[in-house]
Amino acid sequence: MDKRWGIFLLLLALLPSALAQGTESFWQKYGWYIIGAGLILLAYLLFKITKKLIILGVVIAIAVIVGKVLLDSDGTSEIGVVGEIHYHADFAVYLDGERYNFAQEKYMSTENKTLSNFAHLHDMDGNIIHKHASGITLGFFLETLGMKLNDTCLALDDGVSYCNEGNKGLKMYVNEKHNDEFHTYDIQDGDKILLSYGDGSGEEIKEQLDSVSDQACIYSLTCPEKGTPPEEAACVGETCTVEG
């Protein structure tokens, strides 16, 4: 077989390994390093054969790199398996001083309607996030409700956006500490999360922080001294009746 065809077929064989998605396999864990070494070797061989094939190799190498970057930026590979954990976090969102109401039917997951098996709200309680897989961020959770969050804007499910402008801006606090991770923040068990937009003073922010509920640990069954979850609760401890 002509050497050029052999090299071309080898490159084609490497591409699926670099771009494959799904459960983590040997190729997904180590493939990038193997491909990098292979590309160096191929570049040397191509140089020995013809300048035209060098150009082809460079183009394919760029395609592999771009594909890798796109897959990594997607973030889905970092999300775990549904049911591996069951965390709860208290949260509140304030927009221009008014607390946003998440206790609405459209934001609730039930036995008959699940917005997401990875993270959701239950029992008409808009204050507690239920997280069922590792790697779930605040941005991911809000997307399940039809919203979008980044470090400068919060877009609601009705299309209205609250973005940094003038003396107004987004602020985020986790467990009463300022946090700049916004949509990339990985929700942890027992977190108290505040997302606030406006030009609020320190005193107003303090009032908002104090208003964040402290009930998540009850659903996680980690603070029995505070009581037990309500009888109608659908998602408690390691048990959740929402299946999809």
N, C-alpha and C positions, 0 to 999 in steps of 0.2 A: 504493500500500500504506500502511496506517495506520502512523504513525511508531512506535507502541509495538511493533507486530509486527516492524518492521525492526530495532529495537534488541534485541529478544528474540532474533531469529535471529543477530544479530552476536555476542551473548554466547555462544550455543550453539556458534558457530563457533570462538570463542576457547578454550573449555573443553578440547577434545581436544588442542589444541596445548600447553596448560599441563600436561596430565596424561599426555601420550604418553611411552612408554618405548621403549628400543631403542637403536640406534646414534645418535650425536649428530648431529642435523640442524640446519639453520638455525634452525628454531623452537625446538629444545631449547637452543640456545646463546644466542639473543637473544629468544626468545618472552616470557620473563618481563618484560623491559623494555618490550616492545611492549604486552603485556597491561596492565602498570601504567599506561602512558600512556593506553591505550584506556579503562581503567576510570575514570580521572579525567575524560576527555571525556564518557563515558557518564553519570557522576554529574551533570555539569553539565546535559546534555540532559534527563536524567530529572527534575532539579529544575525545569526549565522546563515539563515536561509534566504531571506529577502526583506527589504525595507517595507514592502507592501504589507507583508504579514505582520510586521511590527505595528503598523497602523491599526490593523484589525485587532491585534492583541490588546492594544491600548484602549480601543473603543469598547471591547468586551469587558476589560478590567474596570473601566469607568462605570459600565452598566451594573456590574456586580456591586461596586461600592455604593452607587446610588440606591440600588435595591436594598442593600443592607441598612443604609441610613433610614430609608423610608419605613422598613419593617420595625426598626428599633424605635423610631419616633412614634409609631402607632400606639405603643404602650400595652397592647393586649397581651403580649407574651409575658408580661409581668404579673398579670392577674391570675390568682390561684383557682382552685376547684371549688365550686359551690358546695357549701356544707362543711368545709375543712375547719372553719372557725365560726363563731357567732358572737360578734362584738356589738356593743350598743354605745351610742354617743349622744349627749344632749347638744342641741344646737338652736341658734336663733339668728334671724336675718332682720336687720333694721334698714329701712330706706327713708331717708330724710326724716329720721326721728320716729317713724311709725314701724311697729313690728309687723312683718309680713306673716300672713295667716297660711300656714301649711296644712291646717286641719280642715282640708277640703276633700270631697270624694275623689276628685280627679287626681289627687296626689297619693291616694291610699292603695295599697296592695291587699287583696283579699284572697280567699280560696278560689273565687271565680275570676279574679282579674289580678294579674301580677305584672307590674310595670317593669320589674327586674328581679331575677332570683339572686343577683349579686348584692344588692342593697336596696332598701325600701323603707316605707313608713307603714304603720299598722294601726288598727283600732281607733281611727279618727284622732290619733295623737300625732300632732305635727311637730313635736319637740324632740323626738327620739329617732335617730337613724339606726336601722338594723343592718349590720354588715355581715355577709356570709362567705366572703372569700378574701384572701390576702391580696394586697395591692390595690384595693379600692380607694380611690381618692375622693376628695370633696367635689372636684370637678366632675368625675364619673357619676357620683350620686346625683348631682343636680341635673346632669344630662338625662338621667332616667325620668326626671320630672319635666323634661322639655326645656330646661334652662341651660344657659352657657355661662361659664365663669372663666376669667383669666385674671391677670394681675392688675388690670386697669378697668375692666367692665364686668357687670353682671347683667345678662339679658334674660328677662323673664319669659315664660312660655307664651305670653300674649304679645311678644315682640317689643315690649318697652325695655329700653336699655338704660342702665345707670353707669355712667363712665366718668373717669377722672376728668374734671374740667374746672378751671379756676381754683377756688378754695374748697371745692367739693371733691371727695375721693373715696375709694374703697379702703377699709381697714379690716384686718382680720386678727382675731385673738384666739389662742388655744390654751385652755386652762389659765385664763386671765393674763397670759403673756402674749405680747405682740408677735405676729407670725406673718411672714411675707410669702409663704408657699402657695397660698390661695388654691387654685385648681389642682396643684400637684401634691397637696397635703394628703398623706396616707392616714386615714381615720383610724384611731386606736380605741381600744375598749376603755370606757369611762371618760372619754374626752368631753370637755365643755367648749363648744365652738361658737364664736360670735363673728358674724360677717356684718359689717356696718358701712353704710354709704351716707355721706353728707359732710357737713362742716361742723359736726358736733364738738363741743368742748370736752375737756377731760372729765368734767363732772357728769356730762351726759353719757359718755362712754362708760363710766363707772356704773351708772344706773342700768345701762344695757347689759353690762357684764353680770351684774347682780340678778338680772331678770332671767338669765339662762337657767333652765331647770336643772335639778340635780337628782334625776330619777333613773338615769341609764343603768346605774349599778344595780338597781332593783331588778331590772329585766335580765341582767347578767348574773343575778343571784350572788353577787359579791359583797352586798351590804345588808345582810338580814336584819340588822338593827334599824333599818329605815322602813321595814315592812316587806310585804310580798306583792307581786304583780297582781293586777285585777284579774278576777276569775275569767273574764272574757278575753284576756290577752291571748293573741294567736301566736306570738313569737317570744318564748321565754327560755333562758338557759341554752341548752343544746337542742331544744325542740322548736320547730317552726312548721305550721300547717300549710303555709303557702308553697305550692309545688310548681305552679306555672300555668 
